[in-house]
Amino acid sequence: MLTADLYHQSSDRQPGWLVGLEDQMTISSPQIQAASLTEEGDWTSRIRRLNSLIKLGQQEFQQGRLAEALHSFEAAWKLAASAQLPAEAARLQGWCGLIYRRFGRSQSALQAYQRALAFYRSIPDPGRSAFLTSEIGQVLLQQGRLSEALLYCLAGLRLHLQLADQGQGNTLATGMSHAALGLVWLSFRELAEAEKHFSAALICYQQDSYQPGIATLCYYQGLIALAKTQLEQAAGLFQQVNILARDCKGKEEIALLSEHGLGCLAACRKSWPEAISRLSRVCEGAQRLQHRYLQAKSSLELARVLQQAGHYAEAKRYCLQAQTLAREEGYRLLLAHSEILLGDLFVVRGQVAQALAHYREGCSLAAPTELHTYLQAKQRMIQGLLPVLEGLEKERGQSRQQRVTGSPSLESEADEGL
């Protein structure tokens, strides 16, 4: 399932633990104050440079210039680490992790978040730990590690709710945590659980007037309507996303979600030309925004549509593009789906042995990740073998119970496949 961003922040919607870092560093950090007494000249120069990078990165982030913001935050992160400022480095790791996730760079995001979380747990800082725990869950979801994602998102939400009970909660962060957990449940096809958490997130977002989050939830609700085959309702929700996007920071990315939803809707209606056109635009837009997960996901969905429309060569090309991105970024479940689709494409060409190899790989990738995909790949293998077995039975006139006997190569292939 597509992991849409929950974090299109305007200037007044930055999480509290990421705001005012330069003020804390220049005023309240005892490490900086102590070091300034001994190496005032050099230290002051480095701190000014650090403050400048942070301020620049925040401005770039608020303007939606994420690539530039990441460059600034990475430079500041290295400077803070070299200056032995662990608190400042942890905050900057959080910023970098956030942008890595936005770009679908899941492995880099996971490393940055885990380092930051380790620091905040050691202090301890429950608020920042809660935020990072839910963020790690979203990264694990990108990677298709659904069970782990569920555990992290549950833990993150529990921490946010505990803070709220203590009068220290953050409405926006709690809403984001609900939305993240809802998306995991949607990936498990647990629609009732997903709807429950999306509804809770919507209440939080409405209280904070957080338009990007409301638009994103509208998209998720459209996906649920699609899963229920409520196509007219899905169409209205996806069109509403596009309307809401006009008033949002990061509106191009949210508009792509609308286009993606409408493309999936067209595919459900078997309107292949419309589906191909819309999903192609999503692929192009995701590449332009450097959003690697959205690009991989939409490329694979476009490949499925092209296959259904009978454009097998183009389907294979987009499937391989998705597979390349999935391998580079560790999207294990998406990679499993690409193997299944490649197997289907080989079956169409009558190349059963090659198809079985891809189905087996799909099984291998999905087995520790997600049961539904594993069973889907397993079923494909059985379906792929049946025509061969039936043909062999017809040729040799054997009984159904003995149809594989006498063909050691096929029997070996069947045993290995199943």
Secondary structure as the mmCIF struct_conf table of DSSP 4:
data_model
#
loop_
_struct_conf.conf_type_id
_struct_conf.id
_struct_conf.beg_label_comp_id
_struct_conf.beg_label_asym_id
_struct_conf.beg_label_seq_id
_struct_conf.end_label_comp_id
_struct_conf.end_label_asym_id
_struct_conf.end_label_seq_id
BEND BEND1 LEU A 6 LEU A 6
TURN_TY1_P TURN_TY1_P1 SER A 11 ASP A 12
BEND BEND2 GLN A 14 GLN A 14
HELX_RH_3T_P HELX_RH_3T_P1 GLY A 16 LEU A 18
BEND BEND3 VAL A 19 GLY A 20
HELX_RH_AL_P HELX_RH_AL_P1 LEU A 21 ASP A 23
HELX_RH_PI_P HELX_RH_PI_P1 GLN A 24 SER A 28
HELX_RH_AL_P HELX_RH_AL_P2 PRO A 30 THR A 38
BEND BEND4 GLU A 39 GLU A 39
HELX_RH_AL_P HELX_RH_AL_P3 GLU A 40 GLN A 62
TURN_TY1_P TURN_TY1_P2 GLN A 63 GLY A 64
HELX_RH_AL_P HELX_RH_AL_P4 LEU A 66 SER A 82
TURN_TY1_P TURN_TY1_P3 ALA A 83 GLN A 84
HELX_RH_AL_P HELX_RH_AL_P5 PRO A 86 ARG A 102
TURN_TY1_P TURN_TY1_P4 PHE A 103 GLY A 104
HELX_RH_AL_P HELX_RH_AL_P6 SER A 106 SER A 122
TURN_TY1_P TURN_TY1_P5 ILE A 123 PRO A 124
HELX_RH_AL_P HELX_RH_AL_P7 PRO A 126 GLN A 142
TURN_TY1_P TURN_TY1_P6 GLN A 143 GLY A 144
HELX_RH_AL_P HELX_RH_AL_P8 LEU A 146 ASP A 165
TURN_TY1_P TURN_TY1_P7 GLN A 166 GLY A 167
HELX_RH_AL_P HELX_RH_AL_P9 THR A 171 SER A 187
TURN_TY1_P TURN_TY1_P8 PHE A 188 ARG A 189
HELX_RH_AL_P HELX_RH_AL_P10 LEU A 191 ASP A 208
TURN_TY1_P TURN_TY1_P9 SER A 209 SER A 209
HELX_RH_AL_P HELX_RH_AL_P11 GLN A 211 ALA A 227
TURN_TY1_P TURN_TY1_P10 LYS A 228 THR A 229
HELX_RH_AL_P HELX_RH_AL_P12 LEU A 231 ALA A 245
TURN_TY1_P TURN_TY1_P11 ARG A 246 ASP A 247
BEND BEND5 CYS A 248 CYS A 248
TURN_TY1_P TURN_TY1_P12 LYS A 249 GLY A 250
HELX_RH_AL_P HELX_RH_AL_P13 LYS A 251 CYS A 268
TURN_TY1_P TURN_TY1_P13 ARG A 269 LYS A 270
HELX_RH_AL_P HELX_RH_AL_P14 TRP A 272 ARG A 288
TURN_TY1_P TURN_TY1_P14 LEU A 289 GLN A 290
HELX_RH_AL_P HELX_RH_AL_P15 ARG A 292 GLN A 308
TURN_TY1_P TURN_TY1_P15 ALA A 309 GLY A 310
HELX_RH_AL_P HELX_RH_AL_P16 TYR A 312 GLU A 329
TURN_TY1_P TURN_TY1_P16 GLY A 330 GLY A 330
HELX_RH_AL_P HELX_RH_AL_P17 ARG A 332 VAL A 348
TURN_TY1_P TURN_TY1_P17 ARG A 349 GLY A 350
HELX_RH_AL_P HELX_RH_AL_P18 VAL A 352 ALA A 366
TURN_TY1_P TURN_TY1_P18 ALA A 367 THR A 369
HELX_RH_AL_P HELX_RH_AL_P19 LEU A 371 ARG A 396
TURN_TY1_P TURN_TY1_P19 GLY A 397 GLY A 397
HELX_RH_3T_P HELX_RH_3T_P2 ARG A 400 GLN A 402
BEND BEND6 ARG A 403 VAL A 404
TURN_TY1_P TURN_TY1_P20 THR A 405 GLY A 406
HELX_RH_AL_P HELX_RH_AL_P20 PRO A 408 GLY A 417
#
